[in-house]
Amino acid sequence: SQFDTSQVERVLSQITDLATGKPIHGIERALLRQDFDYVNDIGYKTAIHLDPNNPDSPKKIIKDMTDDEIKGLINHCRQVVRNDATPDQKHEARLLYVALIREAYYRSPPEEHKDPNYIVPYSTQIISILNTLRLGTNSISEIQTGQGKTIISGLNAAMMHLEGHTVDVCTSNMALADEGLK
């Protein structure tokens, strides 16, 4: 399931600072867990305003939103991140964007859901993206084989696009390139 949390603690406990070789600090793990829980909650159980600028606007859970409602919120995130907003407002918009692109990934393309190998971003990939957001810099994550580097690359590209950057994704592995296009 796209909202599975069974591996979150394991993934968080295994994150290591590659510069020091030591696990990340407890507060960093707690902040990542907080961000992950928020992304998950607005995805499947906590309703949010369809127009975040209007406290009287209707509320919905992301998984219950129409494609147009998701597109509207993606545009909102883009405006907040690219304009003069506070760091906290930008962080919240980025978290909302992660939840929205995860849902969009889950929905597209519908014919792929019939493929038993079709996967959606799960905790390892979401936490990798959230860790990159927390670091606030260009970073490199060491991801084990089979943990979804192709998905993480796509999610990172989407996050960079949100920030207004032009993004090119390259690989030397044609099998992975074909997989990423599906």
N, C-alpha and C positions, 0 to 999 in steps of 0.2 A: 504494500500500500504506500502511496505517496506521503502519508502522514505517520509512518511507522517511527516509533521512538526507541525501539528495543536495542538499538546499537549506539545510541547517542553517548551514553556514559563511557562505553568502551572507546569510541572514536575520540572523545575529548581527552580521556586519560592517556591516549597514545600520541597526542600532539607533542612534538619535540621542537624546540628552537634549534634549527640546524646550525646556527652560529656557535651555540654553546654546547650542543649535544644534550641539554637538560630539558626535562618536561617544562611546558609553559607554567607560569605561576597560577596558583589557585584562583586568584581574582580574575585572570584572563579566561580561565576555564568557565568560571561562573558567569562572566559577561557573555561569552559565546553561548552558553546554555540559555541565558536569558533571551538573547537575540533569536536563537533557534526556536525556543518555545513561543516567542511572539510570532515569528513567521508561520509556524505550524498552527497556532491558535487562530490567526486571522484567515488561515487557509480553510479550516474546517469546522470551527465552532464559535468563534467570536465575530459578530457582525461589525462592520466598519461603515462609515459614511461613504456613500457613492460620490459625494462632492465634499472632500475634506475641508474645503473653505466655507462650507455652509453647515453649521451644527444642526439645522432643521432638515437637512436632506435625508432621504431614506437610508436605511442601513441594510447590508447584506453580508453574508459570509462569502468569501471569494469563490469557493467551489460552486456556489449557487448563482453567481453573476453571469450575465450574458457576455458574449464576446465584446459587444460594444461598450458595456460597463467596464470591462477589464481594460479595453483600449483607452477609455476616458481616464481611468486611474493611472495607466502607464504615462499618458500625456501629463497628468498632474505631477507625477514623480519627476519626469524630465524637467518640467518648469521649476520645481523646487530645487533640484540638484544643480541646475545650470544657472540659477539666478541668486539674488542676494537673500539667502535664508540663513538662519543660525546653524551652527554645526549640529545641534540636536535635531532640528527640523530636517536637515539633509540626511542625517543618519536614519531617522524614522522613514523618510521617503525611500531610501535605499532598501531598507528592510521590507517595506511594502512592495517594492519592485521585485525583490527576490521571490516573495510569495506569489506575485502576479505572473512572473515568467515561469515559475514552477508549474502553475496551473495551466498556462498556455502550452508549455511543453507536454503536459499530460494530455491535453486536448488535441494536439496536432501531430501529425495528420491522423484523423480518425481511423483510416484503414490500417494503420500500423498496430492498433490495439489488438488486431487479430493475430499478429505475429507473437508467438510465445517468447521470443527473445527481446521483445520491446520492453524497455525499462524507462522509468522516469527518475528524475533526480531524487536520490534518497539521502539519508542523514550524512553520509560521508561527503557527498558532493556539496550539499547545502552548507555544512560546517566549513568546508574548504573555502567557499565563497565568503561566508561570514568572517572567517579568520582574515582573509585578504582585506575585507572592509575595515575590520578592527585595526589592522596594521597601518592602514591609510597610505600605503606605498605600493610600488610595484614589488611583488614578492614572488618567490618560487616555493611551491609546495612539493614535497616528495610524497607521491601517492603510490601505494602498492599496486602491482599488477592486478587487473580485474576490478579495481575500485572506481572506474569511471572517469579516466582522464579525458576521454573524448567529450563527455557531458560537461565536465568542469571547464574545459577549454571553451565550449560554447557558452556556458554561463558567464565566464569571465569576459568573453567578447561582448555579451549583452550588457554586462555591467559597465564596461568601458564605453560602449555606445551611449549608455544613459548619461555618462559624464560629458558626452559631446566629442569623443575621440573617434577618429576613423580607425577601423579595426580590420586587420588581415589575419587570418588564421592559416598557418602552414603546417604541413606534416610531410615526412618522407615516407610514410607508410600508406600506400594506396588503399589497402584494406580498411584502415581506420578512416581514411578520407571518404571512402564509399559508405562506411557505416555512419559517419557523421552527417552525410547528405540525406540519409533515409529518414 
